[in-house]
Amino acid sequence: MMMDIEAIIYNPILRGIFGLCIMGAVFGGACVAVWFERKLSADVQQRYGPMRVGPHGLLQLVADAIKLFTKEDIIPKNADKLLFTSAPILLMGSVFLMLVAMPFGAIIIDGQSYVLAATEMDISILYIEAMSAISIIGIFMVAYSANNKFSVLGAFRNFARMIGYEVPLGICVVSVAIMAGSLNIVEIAEAQSPLWFIIMQPLGAIVFFIALMADMGRLPFDQNESEEELIAGWMTEYTSMRFGYCFFAEYIHLILGSMLVVLLFLGGWNLPAFLTNITILGIILPTAFFLLKVALVILFIIMIRWAVPRYRIDQVVDLSWKKLLPLALLNLGWVIALGLLGVY
């Protein structure tokens, strides 16, 4: 029976179909995230569109999609056309490559856990981080090819931010990997049963979350496209769906980043055995529990947007190198000390 289940779960054709379903689900999730953020913004700031167009403002998203698809596609006269047109493909490719190794939950049958992921890798957490970093190349391609000083300034702000925050982010990931004894993100999630890593290393969880916010370019770390100074920063010259692709890639990064928080620090899909010993509950509950936690993290990130003012670029750099980096190293020392004391 177990062999039959494994043959079905790990069938390459079914895995390919599952991968396509994941892509569709993530795009759908990104649409929901866009709607929810705009709806919340409208409620906070009394914006009319997302509050009045259709029931609960749902049709505003449709109206914006029609506008993006039908707007004139403008390429600046002196732009590098090859880089200008291919950069959105690279940005979307970055999120697709991250999706390959990202687990989306699990089903538990007869006490055996089967992970819902397109593929599993022994170094999947490093792979995901590496694929995420590809997006910075796409951002530079956009800015350089547009022949616009505001775009280039936005891109260089992005470099300063991403280089500064990738270091503490990476150290926190290493700390988690040491505690789990693996670089496989599935094994890291499963190692948090029953104790979540946010309890074992709360400082690491806080540093990771702040660095992740900066890595995603979310407020208060959106200096690369701060509208008061740079219009739209590195996307200034993009119109129609080229802008739409870049905009959408940011929201998919938001979803994937929230999943990383849950997988690394909030226990992933782990549930007490008495809940998953019943077959039907074991099939449904772990994935539902995982997605619920991801939704709550996304909600928290969106709420922060309206609670914290934007930092200046010098404050952003100071926060990274002078505060988060020492704290990340302190957390790494804490994890090593726990290991030497035999706590895990």
Rosetta silent file (secondary structure, phi, psi, omega in degrees, C-alpha in Angstrom):
SEQUENCE: MMMDIEAIIYNPILRGIFGLCIMGAVFGGACVAVWFERKLSADVQQRYGPMRVGPHGLLQLVADAIKLFTKEDIIPKNADKLLFTSAPILLMGSVFLMLVAMPFGAIIIDGQSYVLAATEMDISILYIEAMSAISIIGIFMVAYSANNKFSVLGAFRNFARMIGYEVPLGICVVSVAIMAGSLNIVEIAEAQSPLWFIIMQPLGAIVFFIALMADMGRLPFDQNESEEELIAGWMTEYTSMRFGYCFFAEYIHLILGSMLVVLLFLGGWNLPAFLTNITILGIILPTAFFLLKVALVILFIIMIRWAVPRYRIDQVVDLSWKKLLPLALLNLGWVIALGLLGVY
SCORE:     score description
SCORE:     0.000 S_00000001
   1 L     0.000  -46.481 -179.482    0.000    0.000    0.000 S_00000001
   2 H   -64.516  -37.979  178.227    2.792    2.369    1.006 S_00000001
   3 H   -62.760  -38.221  179.222    4.740    1.531   -2.164 S_00000001
   4 H   -63.787  -41.989  179.967    1.646    2.373   -4.236 S_00000001
   5 H   -64.335  -43.019  179.254    1.317    5.749   -2.523 S_00000001
   6 H   -64.104  -38.981  179.380    5.016    6.535   -3.053 S_00000001
   7 H   -62.610  -36.959  179.174    4.761    5.500   -6.717 S_00000001
   8 H   -72.668  -46.997 -175.249    1.857    7.925   -7.169 S_00000001
   9 H   -62.801  -41.238 -173.530    3.414   10.789   -5.158 S_00000001
  10 L   -99.286   13.468  175.324    6.813   10.574   -6.868 S_00000001
  11 L   -63.940  125.889 -174.522    5.573    9.863  -10.402 S_00000001
  12 H   -60.797  -34.876  179.787    7.466   12.371  -12.622 S_00000001
  13 H   -66.702  -45.179  179.526    4.419   13.163  -14.771 S_00000001
  14 H   -64.678  -35.318  177.816    2.264   13.856  -11.723 S_00000001
  15 H   -64.724  -38.833  177.609    5.071   15.949  -10.242 S_00000001
  16 H   -63.349  -44.210  178.230    5.193   18.014  -13.437 S_00000001
  17 H   -62.970  -40.192  179.250    1.435   18.535  -13.326 S_00000001
  18 H   -63.249  -38.965  177.797    1.721   19.421   -9.655 S_00000001
  19 H   -60.098  -42.185  178.070    4.442   21.954  -10.493 S_00000001
  20 H   -64.744  -39.265  177.707    2.128   23.632  -13.011 S_00000001
  21 H   -62.647  -38.931  178.575   -0.660   23.660  -10.411 S_00000001
  22 H   -61.096  -44.399  179.639    1.743   25.309   -7.951 S_00000001
  23 H   -59.224  -44.853  179.138    2.518   28.038  -10.476 S_00000001
  24 H   -63.560  -41.159 -179.051   -1.192   28.661  -11.007 S_00000001
  25 H   -65.443  -39.574 -179.678   -1.877   28.667   -7.275 S_00000001
  26 H   -67.809  -39.225  176.417    0.937   31.130   -6.586 S_00000001
  27 H   -63.157  -42.044  177.018   -0.303   33.460   -9.330 S_00000001
  28 H   -62.134  -41.692  178.233   -3.780   33.247   -7.865 S_00000001
  29 H   -63.121  -37.449  178.835   -2.357   33.943   -4.414 S_00000001
  30 H   -65.327  -38.459  177.527   -0.476   36.959   -5.771 S_00000001
  31 H   -61.960  -43.381  179.699   -3.748   38.319   -7.234 S_00000001
  32 H   -64.031  -41.168 -179.878   -5.429   37.916   -3.859 S_00000001
  33 H   -63.084  -41.907  178.144   -2.461   39.623   -2.121 S_00000001
  34 H   -61.297  -48.183 -179.731   -2.652   42.571   -4.554 S_00000001
  35 H   -60.441  -44.926 -175.026   -6.395   42.927   -4.005 S_00000001
  36 H   -66.498  -41.723 -179.393   -6.091   42.648   -0.240 S_00000001
  37 H   -65.436  -41.341  179.882   -3.273   45.175    0.037 S_00000001
  38 H   -68.370  -37.461  178.809   -5.089   47.665   -2.190 S_00000001
  39 H   -64.457  -44.242  179.818   -8.343   47.130   -0.319 S_00000001
  40 H   -65.265  -41.332  178.379   -6.629   47.679    3.016 S_00000001
  41 H   -61.237  -41.240 -179.367   -4.848   50.758    1.663 S_00000001
  42 H   -64.772  -39.678  179.246   -8.153   52.131    0.409 S_00000001
  43 H   -65.636  -38.115 -178.150   -9.774   51.599    3.786 S_00000001
  44 H   -73.374  -41.127 -171.368   -6.890   53.339    5.556 S_00000001
  45 H  -107.384    8.121  179.643   -6.509   56.233    3.117 S_00000001
  46 L    57.733   43.749  174.231  -10.087   56.617    1.830 S_00000001
  47 L   -83.119  138.549 -171.344   -9.173   55.739   -1.752 S_00000001
  48 L   -77.792  -43.231 -171.655  -12.310   55.347   -3.847 S_00000001
  49 H   -53.123  -66.997 -175.922  -11.368   52.696   -6.444 S_00000001
  50 H   -66.390   -5.311  177.659  -10.653   49.588   -4.353 S_00000001
  51 H   -97.764  -26.603 -168.853  -13.548   50.508   -2.042 S_00000001
  52 H  -116.076  -21.158 -173.185  -16.299   51.137   -4.620 S_00000001
  53 L   -83.426  102.947 -179.029  -15.601   49.213   -7.851 S_00000001
  54 L    78.238  173.684  179.898  -17.601   46.000   -7.580 S_00000001
  55 H   -63.708  123.776 -178.344  -18.410   44.058   -4.415 S_00000001
  56 H    57.632   24.958  177.375  -15.676   44.766   -1.844 S_00000001
  57 H    75.368   13.506 -174.737  -13.645   46.473   -4.578 S_00000001
  58 H   -63.444  -33.451 -175.614  -12.990   43.187   -6.388 S_00000001
  59 H   -76.969  -12.222  176.561  -13.533   44.653   -9.872 S_00000001
  60 H   -62.738  -36.988  177.300  -10.833   47.292   -9.367 S_00000001
  61 H   -63.623  -40.405  177.991   -8.267   44.521   -9.871 S_00000001
  62 H   -65.261  -43.408  179.728   -9.983   43.544  -13.127 S_00000001
  63 H   -61.732  -41.422  178.743  -10.056   47.184  -14.252 S_00000001
  64 H   -65.798  -37.757  178.637   -6.341   47.568  -13.511 S_00000001
  65 H   -64.172  -41.914  178.249   -5.554   44.369  -15.438 S_00000001
  66 H   -63.235  -40.795  179.745   -7.482   45.673  -18.474 S_00000001
  67 H   -62.831  -43.264 -178.660   -5.621   48.977  -18.214 S_00000001
  68 H   -66.258  -39.383 -177.472   -2.227   47.267  -18.102 S_00000001
  69 H   -71.138  -29.436 -173.016   -3.032   44.992  -21.040 S_00000001
  70 H  -101.009   -6.785  179.880   -4.368   47.819  -23.229 S_00000001
  71 L   -69.395  153.947  178.972   -1.894   50.600  -22.407 S_00000001
  72 L   -66.899  133.539  178.743    0.646   51.608  -25.038 S_00000001
  73 L   -88.141  105.206 -173.728    3.908   49.684  -24.736 S_00000001
  74 L  -102.653  130.812  172.691    6.566   52.414  -24.839 S_00000001
  75 L  -115.069  120.422 -177.870   10.293   51.765  -25.314 S_00000001
  76 L   -54.885  149.588 -172.812   12.481   54.875  -24.744 S_00000001
  77 L   -57.668  -43.991 -175.097   14.284   56.152  -27.838 S_00000001
  78 L  -100.647   18.983 -178.575   17.832   55.555  -26.572 S_00000001
  79 L   -76.366  155.267  170.587   17.097   52.402  -24.579 S_00000001
  80 L   -81.294  102.448 -168.871   18.941   49.127  -25.082 S_00000001
  81 H   -63.657  -37.342 -177.926   15.967   47.292  -26.560 S_00000001
  82 H   -63.683  -49.767  179.462   17.264   43.760  -26.019 S_00000001
  83 H   -66.775  -39.766 -176.322   17.924   44.269  -22.294 S_00000001
  84 H   -61.515  -40.022 -176.642   14.832   46.435  -21.876 S_00000001
  85 H   -85.954  -24.592 -176.302   12.484   43.791  -23.265 S_00000001
  86 H   -91.498  -17.620 -176.680   14.150   40.715  -21.771 S_00000001
  87 H   -58.514  -43.540  178.310   14.568   41.941  -18.167 S_00000001
  88 H   -60.029  -31.217  178.388   10.947   41.142  -17.094 S_00000001
  89 H   -64.817  -41.870  178.681   11.456   37.581  -18.326 S_00000001
  90 H   -64.692  -40.285  179.853   14.488   37.221  -16.050 S_00000001
  91 H   -63.871  -44.101  177.894   12.573   38.647  -13.097 S_00000001
  92 H   -69.369  -35.169  177.423    9.688   36.230  -13.592 S_00000001
  93 H   -60.331  -35.839  178.958   12.172   33.406  -14.231 S_00000001
  94 H   -59.280  -45.273 -178.364   13.684   34.063  -10.803 S_00000001
  95 H   -72.190  -34.458  177.283   10.386   33.395   -9.032 S_00000001
  96 H   -63.289  -41.568 -179.516    9.638   30.331  -11.169 S_00000001
  97 H   -67.046  -33.232  174.959   13.027   28.829  -10.277 S_00000001
  98 H   -65.404  -37.818 -177.520   12.352   29.462   -6.578 S_00000001
  99 H   -61.435  -28.624 -175.030    9.030   27.652   -6.895 S_00000001
 100 H   -56.164  -42.384 -173.692   10.770   24.477   -8.057 S_00000001
 101 H  -103.567    4.106 -175.466   12.190   23.655   -4.620 S_00000001
 102 L   -86.797  119.992  175.431    9.583   25.303   -2.401 S_00000001
 103 L   -75.994  143.194 -177.349    7.357   22.862   -0.424 S_00000001
 104 L  -114.855   21.000 -179.262    3.692   23.850   -0.200 S_00000001
 105 L   129.377 -165.339 -179.185    2.635   21.529    2.607 S_00000001
 106 E  -157.181  159.031  169.648    2.390   17.790    3.099 S_00000001
 107 E  -117.645  141.981 -177.301   -0.079   14.951    3.329 S_00000001
 108 E  -118.872  118.892  179.796    0.235   12.369    6.104 S_00000001
 109 E  -126.634  124.120 -178.865   -1.051    8.826    5.532 S_00000001
 110 L    53.862   39.019  177.568   -0.539    6.058    8.123 S_00000001
 111 L    79.907   -5.656  179.779    2.016    8.225    9.938 S_00000001
 112 E   -96.988  129.305 -177.813    4.127    8.659    6.785 S_00000001
 113 E   -94.378  132.011  176.869    4.602   12.257    5.559 S_00000001
 114 E  -120.259  116.941 -173.958    4.609   13.030    1.819 S_00000001
 115 E   -78.816  138.648  177.070    5.797   16.533    0.951 S_00000001
 116 L   -92.573   92.229  179.132    3.948   18.565   -1.673 S_00000001
 117 L  -149.282  150.267 -179.805    6.788   19.987   -3.737 S_00000001
 118 L   -63.691  -36.452  176.605    7.766   19.847   -7.385 S_00000001
 119 L  -157.374  162.085  176.515   11.161   18.435   -6.360 S_00000001
 120 L  -120.398  139.710  179.972   13.358   17.960   -3.279 S_00000001
 121 L  -129.556  148.786  177.508   17.026   18.898   -3.039 S_00000001
 122 L   -68.559  -23.772 -178.602   19.618   18.286   -0.319 S_00000001
 123 L  -119.993   37.459 -171.135   20.628   21.961   -0.543 S_00000001
 124 H   -61.571  -33.680 -178.309   17.206   23.409   -1.329 S_00000001
 125 H   -68.260  -37.136  176.166   17.471   26.370    1.075 S_00000001
 126 H   -68.436  -38.455  178.748   20.717   27.510   -0.579 S_00000001
 127 H   -61.240  -45.756 -178.913   19.152   26.969   -3.995 S_00000001
 128 H   -62.472  -43.595  178.348   16.125   29.122   -3.110 S_00000001
 129 H   -61.976  -41.489 -179.319   18.359   31.913   -1.784 S_00000001
 130 H   -65.525  -42.762 -179.805   20.517   31.786   -4.912 S_00000001
 131 H   -66.983  -33.691  177.560   17.519   31.918   -7.258 S_00000001
 132 H   -63.950  -37.249 -177.590   16.090   34.837   -5.292 S_00000001
 133 H   -68.985  -18.803  179.013   19.341   36.764   -5.792 S_00000001
 134 H   -60.527  -28.933 -175.593   18.995   36.463   -9.592 S_00000001
 135 H   -59.868  -27.829 -179.080   16.307   39.146   -9.456 S_00000001
 136 H   -66.826  -30.367  176.296   18.940   41.806   -8.749 S_00000001
 137 H   -66.320  -41.833  178.354   20.460   41.118  -12.178 S_00000001
 138 H   -63.185  -39.284  179.293   17.049   41.695  -13.755 S_00000001
 139 H   -64.580  -41.405  178.240   16.628   44.948  -11.833 S_00000001
 140 H   -65.996  -37.819  177.425   20.008   46.201  -13.047 S_00000001
 141 H   -60.518  -42.715  178.830   19.102   45.212  -16.621 S_00000001
 142 H   -60.431  -49.088 -173.641   15.891   47.251  -16.352 S_00000001
 143 H   -68.835  -45.879 -176.960   17.663   50.314  -14.963 S_00000001
 144 H   -66.042  -41.398 -175.402   20.718   50.263  -17.229 S_00000001
 145 H   -73.392  -21.810 -174.331   18.782   49.630  -20.423 S_00000001
 146 H   -75.629  -16.995  179.872   16.195   52.389  -19.761 S_00000001
 147 L    58.686   46.116 -177.768   18.779   55.194  -20.137 S_00000001
 148 L  -135.983  126.628 -175.109   17.205   57.078  -17.236 S_00000001
 149 H   -65.972  -31.277  178.735   19.173   58.484  -14.291 S_00000001
 150 H   -68.583  -37.136  177.440   16.302   57.907  -11.850 S_00000001
 151 H   -64.654  -44.756 -179.280   16.139   54.244  -12.840 S_00000001
 152 H   -64.769  -40.532  178.069   19.886   53.810  -12.356 S_00000001
 153 H   -61.930  -41.872  177.000   19.742   55.586   -9.000 S_00000001
 154 H   -62.608  -40.233  179.921   16.919   53.264   -7.911 S_00000001
 155 H   -65.448  -41.812 -179.704   18.918   50.215   -9.040 S_00000001
 156 H   -68.576  -33.420  172.627   22.013   51.272   -7.100 S_00000001
 157 H   -61.586  -39.276  178.839   19.876   51.836   -4.018 S_00000001
 158 H   -62.800  -42.089  178.599   18.631   48.313   -4.557 S_00000001
 159 H   -59.710  -48.978 -177.217   22.214   46.987   -4.727 S_00000001
 160 H   -59.062  -40.748 -178.433   23.157   48.731   -1.479 S_00000001
 161 H   -70.627  -47.695 -174.833   20.083   47.369    0.256 S_00000001
 162 H   -68.948  -40.238  179.067   20.255   43.812   -1.029 S_00000001
 163 H   -64.077  -42.412 -178.529   24.010   43.380   -0.455 S_00000001
 164 H   -65.162  -38.006 -173.829   23.686   44.744    3.063 S_00000001
 165 H   -93.689  -16.356  176.661   20.729   42.571    4.040 S_00000001
 166 H   -66.274  -30.401 -176.817   21.710   39.356    2.265 S_00000001
 167 H   -67.005  -57.058  177.084   24.575   38.935    4.765 S_00000001
 168 H   -63.207  -32.830  177.193   22.485   38.821    8.006 S_00000001
 169 H   -60.782  -46.611 -179.495   19.775   36.926    6.123 S_00000001
 170 H   -65.018  -38.365  179.422   22.282   34.269    5.079 S_00000001
 171 H   -64.896  -38.719  177.300   23.752   33.998    8.588 S_00000001
 172 H   -64.804  -38.939  178.190   20.253   33.406   10.025 S_00000001
 173 H   -64.686  -41.541  177.456   19.638   30.687    7.425 S_00000001
 174 H   -61.393  -40.745  178.960   22.964   29.061    8.387 S_00000001
 175 H   -60.343  -43.264  178.246   21.922   29.188   12.065 S_00000001
 176 H   -65.021  -42.740 -179.014   18.681   27.393   11.236 S_00000001
 177 H   -63.078  -38.494  177.908   20.517   24.828    9.090 S_00000001
 178 H   -62.864  -44.259 -177.978   22.966   24.104   11.945 S_00000001
 179 H   -67.219  -36.838  179.638   20.118   23.521   14.393 S_00000001
 180 H   -82.144  -19.767 -177.690   18.244   21.271   11.933 S_00000001
 181 L    72.184   27.049 -177.967   21.439   19.547   10.788 S_00000001
 182 L  -161.087  153.290  172.084   20.436   19.919    7.155 S_00000001
 183 L  -101.536    3.437  177.629   20.280   22.331    4.221 S_00000001
 184 L   -84.059  120.535 -174.079   17.134   20.622    2.940 S_00000001
 185 H   -64.931  -26.831  176.679   14.219   22.951    3.641 S_00000001
 186 H   -67.651  -45.036  179.671   11.857   19.972    4.067 S_00000001
 187 H   -68.266  -32.331  176.123   14.072   18.467    6.776 S_00000001
 188 H   -63.487  -43.457  178.569   14.383   21.917    8.405 S_00000001
 189 H   -64.666  -43.463 -177.375   10.579   22.159    8.614 S_00000001
 190 H   -69.924  -25.260  179.346   10.243   18.599    9.935 S_00000001
 191 L   -69.422  -11.994 -178.109   12.969   19.242   12.550 S_00000001
 192 L   -93.195   24.854  175.533   10.607   21.758   14.205 S_00000001
 193 L  -107.944  114.701    8.368    8.284   19.089   15.576 S_00000001
 194 L   -99.212   -4.217 -171.358    7.246   19.801   18.282 S_00000001
 195 L  -102.117  118.965 -179.777    9.421   22.887   19.052 S_00000001
 196 L   -71.636  150.333 -178.704    9.467   25.731   16.525 S_00000001
 197 H   -70.176  -19.287  176.787   12.777   27.430   15.821 S_00000001
 198 H   -65.667  -25.224  176.580   11.284   30.832   16.684 S_00000001
 199 H   -81.131  -38.168 -178.163   11.299   29.585   20.301 S_00000001
 200 H   -73.692  -35.005 -179.426   14.816   28.171   20.099 S_00000001
 201 L  -140.830   72.587 -178.371   16.311   31.268   18.438 S_00000001
 202 H   -61.789  -35.909  178.770   13.902   34.254   18.711 S_00000001
 203 H   -62.060  -42.644  178.456   16.662   36.764   17.918 S_00000001
 204 H   -61.909  -38.760  179.735   17.408   34.949   14.664 S_00000001
 205 H   -64.235  -41.065 -179.779   13.718   34.987   13.724 S_00000001
 206 H   -67.015  -46.262  179.921   13.494   38.763   14.253 S_00000001
 207 H   -62.379  -43.014  179.817   16.702   39.484   12.302 S_00000001
 208 H   -61.236  -43.273 -177.061   15.618   37.142    9.503 S_00000001
 209 H   -65.154  -43.689  179.649   12.190   38.781    9.228 S_00000001
 210 H   -64.797  -44.582  179.641   13.603   42.329    9.068 S_00000001
 211 H   -64.158  -35.603  178.372   16.259   41.300    6.532 S_00000001
 212 H   -66.542  -42.030  176.694   13.610   39.510    4.485 S_00000001
 213 H   -57.153  -43.489  179.070   11.419   42.627    4.448 S_00000001
 214 H   -67.451  -40.864 -179.351   14.376   44.591    3.119 S_00000001
 215 H   -61.636  -35.174 -179.909   15.232   41.872    0.610 S_00000001
 216 H   -82.648  -10.332 -179.730   11.680   42.003   -0.767 S_00000001
 217 L    74.475   23.980  179.141   11.748   45.814   -0.937 S_00000001
 218 L   -82.226  152.027  173.621    8.670   46.183    1.226 S_00000001
 219 L   -54.899  137.887    9.039    8.006   49.331    3.225 S_00000001
 220 L   -89.970   24.995 -176.501    9.857   50.706    5.154 S_00000001
 221 L  -115.332   39.136 -178.443   12.605   49.405    2.804 S_00000001
 222 L  -106.645   39.025 -178.508   11.299   50.517   -0.610 S_00000001
 223 H   -63.373  -24.559 -178.407   13.883   53.268   -1.192 S_00000001
 224 H   -69.153  -17.051  177.892   14.662   51.877   -4.653 S_00000001
 225 H  -136.783   27.725 -178.201   11.260   53.008   -5.928 S_00000001
 226 L   -60.062  115.575 -169.215   10.240   55.702   -3.439 S_00000001
 227 H   -64.971  -26.697 -178.689    7.717   57.683   -5.445 S_00000001
 228 H   -70.389  -26.719 -175.297    8.473   61.039   -3.803 S_00000001
 229 H  -109.123  -38.997 -170.475   12.105   60.948   -4.960 S_00000001
 230 H  -121.571   13.800 -178.098   12.442   58.526   -7.859 S_00000001
 231 L    65.140  -84.149  173.506    8.902   58.294   -9.324 S_00000001
 232 L  -132.529   17.152  177.212    9.027   54.497   -9.596 S_00000001
 233 H    61.705 -128.190 -174.167   12.801   54.044   -9.338 S_00000001
 234 H   -67.201  -12.088  178.995   14.179   51.264  -11.507 S_00000001
 235 H  -102.200   11.271 -172.321   10.740   50.774  -13.153 S_00000001
 236 L   -52.203  -41.933 -173.326   10.272   54.440  -14.138 S_00000001
 237 L   -89.132   -0.884 -177.776   10.339   53.797  -17.912 S_00000001
 238 L   -85.817  138.605  176.144    8.205   50.665  -17.928 S_00000001
 239 L  -127.084  175.527  175.012    4.601   50.829  -19.109 S_00000001
 240 H    46.605 -136.697 -172.230    1.758   48.371  -19.716 S_00000001
 241 H   -75.958  -15.138  173.471    2.477   44.711  -18.956 S_00000001
 242 H   -64.393  -43.398  173.846    6.243   45.185  -18.622 S_00000001
 243 H   -63.330  -40.459 -178.859    5.431   47.167  -15.490 S_00000001
 244 H   -60.494  -41.517  179.183    2.795   44.545  -14.646 S_00000001
 245 H   -62.283  -46.681 -179.544    5.313   41.682  -14.783 S_00000001
 246 H   -62.873  -42.939  179.704    7.760   43.502  -12.466 S_00000001
 247 H   -61.962  -43.658 -177.817    4.920   44.478  -10.115 S_00000001
 248 H   -68.901  -37.997  179.212    3.586   40.931  -10.046 S_00000001
 249 H   -60.188  -36.352  179.033    7.046   39.432   -9.447 S_00000001
 250 H   -63.917  -38.936 -179.556    7.317   41.524   -6.273 S_00000001
 251 H   -72.569  -32.588  175.461    4.059   40.089   -4.937 S_00000001
 252 H   -67.808  -37.706  174.410    5.126   36.527   -5.726 S_00000001
 253 H   -60.610  -36.228  177.925    8.331   37.260   -3.803 S_00000001
 254 H   -61.244  -44.228  179.836    6.094   38.393   -0.939 S_00000001
 255 H   -65.841  -47.164 -178.052    4.292   35.025   -0.924 S_00000001
 256 H   -65.850  -37.626  177.274    7.501   32.992   -1.213 S_00000001
 257 H   -63.080  -41.356  178.056    9.195   35.098    1.491 S_00000001
 258 H   -64.553  -37.027  176.981    6.258   34.496    3.839 S_00000001
 259 H   -64.288  -37.811  178.371    6.511   30.763    3.144 S_00000001
 260 H   -63.020  -41.054  178.147   10.204   30.875    4.076 S_00000001
 261 H   -58.213  -45.130 -178.680    9.345   32.492    7.433 S_00000001
 262 H   -67.341  -41.467 -176.922    6.875   29.679    8.157 S_00000001
 263 H   -70.569  -36.271 -174.442    9.227   26.922    6.974 S_00000001
 264 H   -88.564  -30.869 -172.174   12.317   28.174    8.823 S_00000001
 265 H  -128.613  -19.998 -173.268   10.857   29.485   12.074 S_00000001
 266 L  -110.868   24.233  169.911    7.133   28.717   12.470 S_00000001
 267 L    82.763    2.390  177.997    7.119   24.939   12.258 S_00000001
 268 L    57.149 -127.813 -176.272    6.022   24.450    8.643 S_00000001
 269 L  -104.416   10.790 -174.904    3.114   21.997    8.403 S_00000001
 270 L   -65.093  135.455  177.392    3.856   20.029   11.600 S_00000001
 271 L  -137.790  156.418  175.576    0.833   19.042   13.697 S_00000001
 272 L   -58.186  145.073 -174.347    0.366   16.725   16.706 S_00000001
 273 H   -60.438  -32.508 -176.987    0.071   13.076   15.650 S_00000001
 274 H   -66.017  -19.489  176.907   -3.423   12.638   17.154 S_00000001
 275 H   -83.572  -27.896 -174.029   -4.729   15.131   14.573 S_00000001
 276 H  -104.192   -3.112  178.661   -3.121   13.466   11.572 S_00000001
 277 L   -69.037  -25.592  174.161   -3.635    9.791   12.475 S_00000001
 278 L   -80.187  124.836 -168.815   -7.105    9.978   10.905 S_00000001
 279 H   -54.421  -48.895 -175.738   -6.494    9.616    7.172 S_00000001
 280 H   -64.252  -36.160  177.953   -8.810   12.339    5.924 S_00000001
 281 H   -71.826  -37.059  178.935   -7.435   14.841    8.464 S_00000001
 282 H   -64.180  -29.603  179.158   -3.857   13.832    7.633 S_00000001
 283 H   -76.840  -35.980 -171.756   -4.504   14.627    3.971 S_00000001
 284 H   -96.442  -48.274 -167.058   -6.112   18.022    4.578 S_00000001
 285 H   -62.123  -47.538 -175.586   -4.921   19.538    7.860 S_00000001
 286 H   -56.950  -45.922 -178.951   -1.089   19.841    7.464 S_00000001
 287 H   -68.335  -40.682  178.927   -1.309   21.783    4.187 S_00000001
 288 H   -63.001  -40.989  179.084   -4.242   23.874    5.420 S_00000001
 289 H   -64.221  -41.595  178.744   -2.350   24.685    8.631 S_00000001
 290 H   -63.438  -47.183 -178.492    0.743   25.653    6.635 S_00000001
 291 H   -66.309  -33.828  177.259   -1.207   27.902    4.251 S_00000001
 292 H   -62.946  -43.621  179.116   -3.037   29.539    7.164 S_00000001
 293 H   -65.046  -39.568  177.583    0.278   30.495    8.763 S_00000001
 294 H   -61.244  -43.600  179.848    1.560   31.827    5.431 S_00000001
 295 H   -61.743  -39.474  179.859   -1.597   33.954    5.065 S_00000001
 296 H   -67.123  -37.757  177.467   -1.125   35.379    8.563 S_00000001
 297 H   -65.382  -42.713  177.846    2.500   36.300    7.826 S_00000001
 298 H   -60.659  -44.101  179.083    1.428   38.034    4.584 S_00000001
 299 H   -60.011  -42.561  179.848   -1.266   39.910    6.503 S_00000001
 300 H   -63.372  -42.662  179.968    1.292   41.021    9.092 S_00000001
 301 H   -63.592  -41.299  179.648    3.703   42.255    6.390 S_00000001
 302 H   -65.547  -39.696  179.774    0.911   44.200    4.680 S_00000001
 303 H   -64.409  -34.372 -179.685   -0.150   45.760    7.993 S_00000001
 304 H   -60.962  -32.286 -177.984    3.426   46.921    8.657 S_00000001
 305 H   -53.989  -34.012 -175.849    3.247   49.004    5.471 S_00000001
 306 L  -100.957    9.457 -178.112    0.803   51.374    7.142 S_00000001
 307 L  -117.045  -16.399 -174.005    2.474   51.428   10.545 S_00000001
 308 L  -126.092  130.163  177.018    6.130   52.257    9.831 S_00000001
 309 L   -73.455  156.667 -179.368    7.503   55.289    7.928 S_00000001
 310 L   -68.327  136.075  175.740   10.013   54.814    5.108 S_00000001
 311 L   -80.108  154.393  168.981   13.691   54.913    6.139 S_00000001
 312 L   -75.079  160.442 -176.697   16.296   57.026    4.365 S_00000001
 313 H   -63.582  -35.200  179.235   18.851   55.035    2.391 S_00000001
 314 H   -68.892  -34.478  176.944   21.655   55.888    4.868 S_00000001
 315 H   -67.331  -36.105  179.068   19.458   54.670    7.758 S_00000001
 316 H   -63.509  -45.933 -179.087   18.797   51.458    5.849 S_00000001
 317 H   -65.539  -42.629  178.469   22.515   50.810    5.344 S_00000001
 318 H   -60.099  -44.691 -178.546   23.309   51.643    8.984 S_00000001
 319 H   -59.570  -39.176 -178.266   20.597   49.289   10.237 S_00000001
 320 H   -69.366  -57.167 -170.494   22.018   46.438    8.199 S_00000001
 321 H   -79.094  -31.640 -174.515   25.768   46.717    8.853 S_00000001
 322 H   -96.633  -18.960 -176.855   25.755   48.205   12.378 S_00000001
 323 H  -121.301  -57.021 -174.435   22.802   46.436   13.990 S_00000001
 324 H   -67.624  -40.207 -179.616   21.441   43.415   12.135 S_00000001
 325 H   -61.560  -49.447  176.178   24.832   41.913   11.201 S_00000001
 326 H   -60.190  -38.234  179.473   26.153   41.874   14.826 S_00000001
 327 H   -66.667  -37.634  177.969   22.797   40.498   16.032 S_00000001
 328 H   -64.926  -40.420  177.913   22.866   37.770   13.384 S_00000001
 329 H   -66.898  -37.551  177.007   26.399   36.783   14.482 S_00000001
 330 H   -62.425  -41.694  178.013   25.250   36.804   18.124 S_00000001
 331 H   -64.063  -39.572  177.627   22.394   34.460   17.191 S_00000001
 332 H   -60.969  -42.916  177.498   24.837   32.177   15.361 S_00000001
 333 H   -61.975  -39.226  177.946   26.989   32.040   18.516 S_00000001
 334 H   -61.365  -43.865 -179.739   23.856   31.234   20.563 S_00000001
 335 H   -65.007  -42.462  179.258   22.973   28.335   18.245 S_00000001
 336 H   -63.998  -40.756  179.293   26.520   26.954   18.405 S_00000001
 337 H   -63.016  -42.683  177.861   26.483   27.231   22.213 S_00000001
 338 H   -60.903  -39.296  179.076   23.167   25.325   22.399 S_00000001
 339 H   -65.128  -42.684  179.780   24.665   22.633   20.199 S_00000001
 340 H   -65.745  -30.414  178.991   27.784   22.321   22.383 S_00000001
 341 L   -83.227   -3.995  177.368   25.561   22.038   25.472 S_00000001
 342 L    75.956   25.025  179.699   23.596   19.244   23.796 S_00000001
 343 L   -70.848  -32.220  178.069   20.251   21.082   23.825 S_00000001
 344 L  -130.847    0.000    0.000   19.427   19.850   20.296 S_00000001
